[in-house]
Amino acid sequence: MKRLPPLPALHTFLITAQCCNFTRAAEQLHITQGAVSRQIAGLEDHLGYALFQRQARGLSLTAEGQAWLPRVQQVFSLIDEAVEQIGEKRQTLQLKAPTCVMRWLLPRLLQWQKERPDVPVELTTTVRHGVDFQREAFDAAVVYGPPPDASLACLHLFDEQLTPVCSRPILEGSVPLREPADLQQHLLLHPTRDERDWNAWLEVANVHLSNVSKGQHFETLDLAMSMASQGTGVAIGDWSLIGDDLSAGRLVMPFELKVKTGLGYHLVHPRKPEASEPLQELMGWLVEQARAR
């Protein structure tokens, strides 16, 4: 078998052929002009014919150089494709999600990593509820709010459903909590700096309380749920996110009423490029988990 030309020399030929100038090729390759010239000369010596015509005004490809160029381009295109496809098998998926969904999402991602160690996921949390894929390097994101517009590929996870929650000692304590009006005698816990969640639920329950603004406010839903589970007071929570807490008995629902706000949680990703196979598998699995809650 005839000895093949060295790959670095072929790469130097490719860059030089594209710009037909040793100086510009050297700048792109981050080597000296002399190194470019020597590599081309060595390649020509190896092949036994010239690839470039040296002229006072620059370089031009010989007939042999013109025949070589598309073939070398194809070789490096195949290498790039192989690197992308093979590397994709172990590429870590980048997922963004708001802190309010962590109580549901984090246990499931831990389960995913146990079941699919071949598809690692790196999670970035934020207090922001949206995502800008043009500025943020994520493969997908969980977003909270109204349904996203058609510019994003979107999978619905679940709707927000507000309901009061507390610890069992609070529910069974000496201070009654049998009907919504009894909330007047309890400390109300807010998952945000405003009272909109409590007010939305109380409006549907047709109850007016004077202690809503006197409650304790938290920066995140997770903090409010943690304090409620410790018996601090009664929090307004999202039933869709706290199924694990309810099943484990860390939280209980004193009332059956759940209020849909018209907002929800969606799994989104850019329409282009098309989602990779590992990402499609992860998203499909998360949707199944959401439907099984």
Buried (B, 14 or more C-beta within 10 A) or exposed (E): EEEEBEEEBBBBBBBBBEBBBBEBBBBEBEBEBEBBBBBBBBBBEEBEEBBBEEEEEBBEBBEBBEEBBEEBEEBEEEEEEEEEEEEEEEBEBBBBBBBBBBBBBBEBBEEBEEEBEEBEBEBEBEEBBBBEBEEBEBBBBBBBBEBBEEEBBBBEBBBBBBBBBBBEEBBEEEEEBEEBEBBEEBBBBBBBEEBEBBEBBBEEBEBEBEEBEEBBBBEBBBBBBBBBBEEBBBBBBBBBBBBBBBEEEBBBBBBEBBBBBEBBBBBBBBEEEEBBEBBEBBBEBBBEBBEEB
